[in-house]
Amino acid sequence: MTIADNGWDSRAWLDGDWLHREPRREAVRPRLLAEARLLPWLAPQLPLPVPIPEPTQYGVRHLLLVGDPLEDDASTALGRDLGTFLQALHAVDPAEAVAHGALDAATAEADKTRFLDEARAQVLPLLPAAAQPAAADLLNQVGTGARNSLIHSDLAPEHVLVSDARITGIIDWTDAEIGDPAVDLCWLLNDAPTALAEGVEQTYNLTPELRHRAHDWHRLGPWYGVHRGLLLNLPKDVEEGITAILTRL
């Protein structure tokens, strides 16, 4: 038995071909177990592999998906595959997704509103006075898109596994919710390698409004790091996060 990973939400370890995940905080357990309901239902509707978890005495386990996190030299072909994947994900029935464990839109919106309120109170005052009006405008306008699609909600290179130039898995669905599809596009359109972004644009039905919202979600990203740094007393994370906030503004 070998340790595979220790994250903010859960610790994970390998036992043979099985990847076990255990919540690091009790608040995470319901969302971890929800994956064991959501993903078996969702998997047949998607064009790329996802884990198929099952409950255990610790949390959940699933057969290991072989692959490495997406590299910076990702190709246009991989981007097309991700665009097709997101088009399928965002088209599934949201009511059925909630019935199978996805976080409902009202709860997700309440969670986001709570975070934005805390960001205004705790993070905004740390920014230079000259940057605060633009930062406040971002907090006021982000999240105004319709919450009408099932989204992964944490799509980043470390959650896209690749082997032999093909995507072998989309992992870590703990944050899956009914939300704004622009959230799943914010990294792909604003911070991914150019070739990957071009591929997404070829297969995902993008609109100017969706691009704009994806850009706002991208600008919000560093706020989470500062918020977490304040919560856990990590001064370096706070300092680096503030620099990133100012850069993206």
Sequence and secondary structure as in RCSB ss.txt:
>XXXX:A:sequence
MTIADNGWDSRAWLDGDWLHREPRREAVRPRLLAEARLLPWLAPQLPLPVPIPEPTQYGVRHLLLVGDPLEDDAS
TALGRDLGTFLQALHAVDPAEAVAHGALDAATAEADKTRFLDEARAQVLPLLPAAAQPAAADLLNQVGTGARNSL
IHSDLAPEHVLVSDARITGIIDWTDAEIGDPAVDLCWLLNDAPTALAEGVEQTYNLTPELRHRAHDWHRLGPWYG
VHRGLLLNLPKDVEEGITAILTRL
>XXXX:A:secstr
 EEEEE SSEEEEEETTEEEEEESSGGGHHHHHHHHHHHHHHGGG SS     EE SSSEEEE    EE  TT  
HHHHHHHHHHHHHHTTS HHHHHHTT B HHHHHHHHHHHHHHIIIIIGGGS GGGHHHHHHHHHHTT S   EE
E S   GGGEEEETTEEEEE   TT EEE THHHHHHHHHTS HHHHHHHHHHS   HHHHHHHHHHHHHHHHHH
HHHHHHTT HHHHHHHHHHHHHH 
